[in-house]
Amino acid sequence: MNCKPGDLAFVVRGTQPGVVVTVEKIADPFPDGSAAWFATSRQMVKTIKRRSRKLSMSDRFRVRDSWLRPITGLPLDEETPVEHEVTA
């Protein structure tokens, strides 16, 4: 699995690559067995309805784990301790 619940991630494939989402919880796998998540975005995105296969707009949707890339990095608050400092 690329992600876990609570992660911020980029969608890298699908109808709108580049959208930032919050990974919510595991979803039923896709028919081909691909792992999936429920995710939310701050903006409405194009989605494909599972049963009718019609395009729609939503801010909550199911997405394949393989289509997500977690956004990683250090927190930006000043209270985060620095364990290893590199000198130039």
Backbone as ProteinMPNN parsed JSONL, in Angstrom:
{"seq_chain_A": "MNCKPGDLAFVVRGTQPGVVVTVEKIADPFPDGSAAWFATSRQMVKTIKRRSRKLSMSDRFRVRDSWLRPITGLPLDEETPVEHEVTA", "coords_chain_A": {"N_chain_A": [[0.838, -1.18, 0.0], [0.538, 2.202, -0.845], [-0.346, 4.351, 0.68], [-1.767, 5.499, 3.845], [-4.515, 5.802, 6.187], [-5.39, 9.213, 6.718], [-3.225, 10.332, 5.433], [-1.926, 12.897, 3.266], [-2.085, 13.104, -0.222], [-0.993, 13.03, -3.666], [-2.957, 12.636, -6.567], [-2.025, 10.652, -9.185], [-2.863, 9.521, -11.532], [-5.774, 8.907, -13.617], [-8.911, 10.732, -13.927], [-8.28, 13.354, -13.216], [-5.296, 14.073, -12.751], [-2.872, 15.19, -10.331], [-4.392, 16.37, -8.397], [-4.741, 17.124, -4.969], [-5.382, 15.063, -2.232], [-7.03, 13.902, 0.777], [-6.475, 10.927, 2.356], [-8.901, 8.738, 3.432], [-10.237, 6.157, 4.359], [-9.914, 2.577, 3.945], [-11.238, 1.119, 0.98], [-13.568, -1.022, -0.798], [-11.923, -3.359, -2.922], [-11.042, -2.801, -6.4], [-12.588, -4.347, -9.339], [-10.487, -5.753, -10.602], [-8.927, -6.465, -8.512], [-7.305, -4.509, -7.456], [-6.098, -2.531, -4.789], [-7.928, -0.077, -2.898], [-8.904, 3.247, -1.833], [-11.045, 5.448, 0.059], [-11.195, 8.829, -0.585], [-10.861, 12.377, -0.031], [-11.139, 15.635, -1.477], [-10.322, 19.139, -1.591], [-11.52, 20.446, -3.571], [-14.021, 20.132, -6.112], [-13.929, 17.302, -8.199], [-13.613, 15.546, -11.335], [-15.249, 12.492, -11.546], [-15.874, 8.965, -12.008], [-18.822, 7.231, -12.021], [-19.399, 4.253, -10.233], [-21.242, 2.144, -10.912], [-22.879, 3.052, -13.127], [-20.981, 4.098, -14.799], [-20.827, 6.711, -15.614], [-19.672, 10.094, -16.031], [-19.176, 12.348, -13.325], [-19.237, 14.933, -10.78], [-17.446, 15.323, -7.774], [-16.382, 15.638, -4.309], [-15.591, 13.628, -2.752], [-14.434, 10.394, -3.138], [-13.652, 7.139, -4.542], [-10.477, 5.747, -4.973], [-7.765, 4.2, -6.655], [-5.097, 2.668, -4.879], [-2.627, 2.509, -6.155], [-2.674, 4.736, -7.74], [-2.071, 6.847, -6.175], [0.233, 9.071, -4.601], [1.908, 9.566, -1.713], [2.273, 12.635, 0.112], [5.12, 13.672, 1.513], [7.303, 14.781, 4.159], [8.868, 17.082, 6.449], [7.155, 18.396, 9.324], [6.049, 21.819, 9.461], [6.134, 23.32, 11.757], [7.59, 25.128, 14.544], [8.099, 23.703, 16.808], [8.99, 21.199, 16.28], [11.416, 18.862, 16.979], [14.851, 18.892, 16.029], [16.72, 16.281, 15.12], [19.083, 15.527, 13.826], [21.521, 17.591, 12.746], [22.826, 19.167, 9.946], [25.92, 20.471, 9.031], [27.328, 22.995, 6.977]], "CA_chain_A": [[0.0, 0.0, 0.0], [1.27, 3.465, -0.907], [-0.86, 5.33, 1.639], [-2.488, 5.055, 5.028], [-5.529, 6.797, 6.541], [-4.895, 10.486, 7.207], [-2.18, 10.87, 4.554], [-2.18, 13.757, 2.112], [-1.464, 12.454, -1.372], [-1.294, 13.491, -5.022], [-3.495, 11.664, -7.511], [-1.086, 10.681, -10.312], [-3.531, 8.992, -12.728], [-7.225, 9.043, -13.552], [-9.536, 11.826, -14.677], [-7.669, 14.641, -12.881], [-4.038, 13.913, -12.021], [-2.345, 16.384, -9.697], [-5.278, 16.795, -7.314], [-4.31, 16.729, -3.628], [-6.493, 14.463, -1.489], [-6.8, 13.307, 2.09], [-6.857, 9.518, 2.354], [-9.81, 8.527, 4.558], [-10.266, 4.77, 4.842], [-9.838, 1.563, 2.898], [-12.48, 0.864, 0.245], [-13.583, -2.319, -1.476], [-11.013, -3.369, -4.065], [-11.605, -2.729, -7.749], [-12.827, -5.697, -9.864], [-9.231, -6.433, -10.941], [-8.224, -6.768, -7.267], [-6.496, -3.368, -7.025], [-6.457, -1.918, -3.51], [-8.571, 1.227, -3.097], [-9.178, 4.111, -0.693], [-11.932, 6.591, -0.053], [-10.398, 10.043, -0.428], [-11.578, 13.639, -0.213], [-10.338, 16.757, -1.951], [-10.911, 20.44, -1.255], [-12.227, 20.925, -4.754], [-14.792, 19.116, -6.828], [-13.152, 16.702, -9.276], [-14.34, 14.624, -12.202], [-15.207, 11.095, -11.123], [-16.683, 8.049, -12.819], [-19.722, 6.441, -11.171], [-19.015, 2.846, -10.239], [-22.19, 1.261, -11.618], [-23.353, 3.569, -14.415], [-19.795, 4.489, -15.569], [-21.014, 8.078, -16.088], [-18.869, 11.13, -15.394], [-19.869, 13.234, -12.391], [-18.33, 15.764, -9.994], [-17.552, 14.999, -6.356], [-15.189, 15.918, -3.518], [-15.297, 12.369, -2.054], [-14.438, 9.365, -4.179], [-12.806, 5.958, -4.378], [-9.32, 5.846, -5.871], [-6.808, 3.092, -6.531], [-3.883, 2.968, -4.122], [-1.514, 2.683, -7.099], [-2.798, 6.058, -8.364], [-1.774, 7.86, -5.162], [1.601, 9.25, -4.115], [1.813, 10.353, -0.477], [3.071, 13.846, 0.244], [5.906, 13.484, 2.723], [8.183, 15.89, 4.523], [8.847, 17.452, 7.858], [6.179, 19.411, 9.702], [6.582, 23.167, 9.357], [6.045, 24.084, 13.001], [8.874, 25.357, 15.191], [8.246, 22.816, 17.951], [9.512, 19.917, 15.838], [12.839, 18.773, 17.324], [15.783, 18.516, 14.965], [17.576, 15.256, 15.694], [20.372, 15.526, 13.168], [21.732, 18.853, 12.069], [23.922, 19.086, 8.987], [26.636, 21.73, 8.89], [27.884, 23.158, 5.625]], "C_chain_A": [[0.885, 1.245, 0.0], [0.903, 4.402, 0.221], [-1.459, 4.656, 2.863], [-3.499, 6.134, 5.387], [-4.898, 8.051, 7.155], [-3.817, 11.109, 6.35], [-2.742, 11.901, 3.587], [-1.458, 13.106, 0.947], [-1.851, 13.171, -2.657], [-1.936, 12.346, -5.778], [-2.605, 11.761, -8.757], [-1.674, 10.112, -11.599], [-5.02, 9.239, -12.59], [-7.713, 10.267, -14.302], [-8.916, 13.184, -14.388], [-6.383, 14.461, -12.084], [-3.565, 15.251, -11.458], [-3.193, 16.899, -8.555], [-4.718, 16.277, -5.991], [-5.533, 16.232, -2.867], [-6.045, 14.085, -0.088], [-7.319, 11.881, 2.023], [-7.691, 9.261, 3.606], [-9.737, 7.116, 5.124], [-10.232, 3.832, 3.653], [-11.214, 1.355, 2.284], [-12.42, -0.544, -0.339], [-12.638, -2.269, -2.663], [-11.765, -3.238, -5.387], [-11.766, -4.16, -8.284], [-11.554, -6.469, -10.223], [-8.391, -6.766, -9.706], [-7.361, -5.633, -6.743], [-7.016, -2.795, -5.714], [-6.995, -0.511, -3.752], [-8.788, 1.93, -1.765], [-10.354, 5.018, -0.993], [-11.065, 7.804, 0.236], [-11.291, 11.261, -0.606], [-10.601, 14.682, -0.721], [-11.044, 18.048, -1.563], [-11.701, 21.012, -2.415], [-13.024, 19.786, -5.371], [-13.932, 18.606, -7.99], [-14.046, 15.797, -10.118], [-14.15, 13.206, -11.678], [-16.058, 10.262, -12.069], [-17.503, 7.202, -11.862], [-19.419, 4.961, -11.344], [-19.949, 1.991, -11.086], [-22.565, 1.77, -13.003], [-22.207, 3.928, -15.354], [-19.923, 5.891, -16.158], [-20.1, 9.03, -15.333], [-19.739, 11.964, -14.47], [-18.809, 14.075, -11.686], [-18.538, 15.422, -8.52], [-16.285, 15.444, -5.64], [-14.833, 14.714, -2.64], [-15.444, 11.23, -3.06], [-13.517, 8.221, -3.798], [-11.683, 6.057, -5.403], [-8.379, 4.67, -5.604], [-5.581, 3.536, -5.731], [-2.714, 3.239, -5.06], [-1.55, 4.036, -7.807], [-2.471, 7.181, -7.4], [-0.289, 7.876, -4.826], [1.53, 10.117, -2.868], [2.726, 11.575, -0.534], [3.803, 13.715, 1.569], [6.772, 14.703, 2.983], [8.051, 16.186, 5.998], [7.739, 18.446, 8.135], [6.836, 20.791, 9.701], [6.491, 23.965, 10.643], [7.404, 24.141, 13.69], [9.109, 24.418, 16.363], [8.792, 21.447, 17.573], [10.997, 19.839, 16.165], [13.666, 18.336, 16.122], [16.761, 17.543, 15.568], [18.989, 15.286, 15.118], [20.514, 16.824, 12.406], [22.94, 18.716, 11.163], [24.578, 20.449, 8.903], [27.254, 21.799, 7.519], [29.374, 23.37, 5.668]], "O_chain_A": [[1.857, 1.329, 0.751], [1.744, 5.174, 0.681], [-1.633, 3.439, 2.917], [-3.362, 7.273, 4.94], [-3.999, 7.967, 7.992], [-3.512, 12.291, 6.508], [-3.886, 11.796, 3.145], [-0.343, 12.61, 1.106], [-2.889, 13.828, -2.733], [-1.506, 11.2, -5.647], [-2.453, 12.845, -9.321], [-1.048, 10.209, -12.655], [-5.478, 9.728, -11.557], [-7.035, 10.78, -15.192], [-9.008, 14.086, -15.22], [-6.374, 14.672, -10.871], [-3.825, 16.308, -12.034], [-2.757, 17.779, -7.813], [-4.274, 15.132, -5.903], [-6.579, 16.88, -2.853], [-4.853, 13.965, 0.197], [-8.477, 11.655, 1.67], [-7.24, 9.535, 4.719], [-9.239, 6.904, 6.229], [-10.484, 4.227, 2.515], [-12.23, 1.408, 2.978], [-11.363, -1.175, -0.369], [-12.557, -1.247, -3.345], [-12.959, -3.525, -5.476], [-11.155, -5.087, -7.753], [-11.536, -7.698, -10.158], [-7.281, -7.285, -9.827], [-6.742, -5.772, -5.688], [-8.22, -2.598, -5.544], [-6.577, 0.169, -4.69], [-8.847, 1.296, -0.712], [-10.633, 5.325, -2.152], [-10.289, 7.807, 1.192], [-12.34, 11.191, -1.247], [-9.404, 14.629, -0.44], [-12.233, 18.041, -1.243], [-12.467, 21.961, -2.247], [-12.716, 18.613, -5.161], [-13.285, 19.394, -8.681], [-15.098, 15.344, -9.667], [-13.029, 12.778, -11.402], [-16.862, 10.795, -12.834], [-16.95, 6.531, -10.991], [-19.211, 4.48, -12.458], [-19.483, 1.191, -11.898], [-22.568, 0.996, -13.96], [-22.411, 4.054, -16.562], [-19.207, 6.231, -17.1], [-19.788, 8.817, -14.162], [-20.894, 12.255, -14.783], [-17.618, 13.94, -11.966], [-19.672, 15.252, -8.071], [-15.238, 15.612, -6.266], [-13.875, 14.774, -1.869], [-16.46, 11.123, -3.746], [-12.717, 8.319, -2.868], [-11.915, 6.409, -6.56], [-8.229, 4.216, -4.469], [-5.093, 4.654, -5.898], [-1.893, 4.113, -4.784], [-0.557, 4.44, -8.411], [-2.579, 8.353, -7.761], [0.362, 6.832, -4.772], [1.136, 11.281, -2.948], [3.797, 11.549, -1.14], [3.176, 13.654, 2.627], [6.944, 15.552, 2.109], [7.222, 15.605, 6.698], [7.412, 19.26, 7.271], [8.042, 20.909, 9.916], [6.744, 25.17, 10.634], [8.267, 23.298, 13.445], [10.229, 24.347, 16.868], [9.035, 20.617, 18.449], [11.772, 20.664, 15.68], [13.232, 17.519, 15.31], [17.553, 17.914, 16.434], [19.968, 15.094, 15.84], [19.715, 17.122, 11.519], [23.974, 18.197, 11.584], [23.903, 21.463, 8.728], [27.659, 20.78, 6.958], [30.006, 23.525, 4.623]]}, "name": "protein", "num_of_chains": 1, "seq": "MNCKPGDLAFVVRGTQPGVVVTVEKIADPFPDGSAAWFATSRQMVKTIKRRSRKLSMSDRFRVRDSWLRPITGLPLDEETPVEHEVTA"}
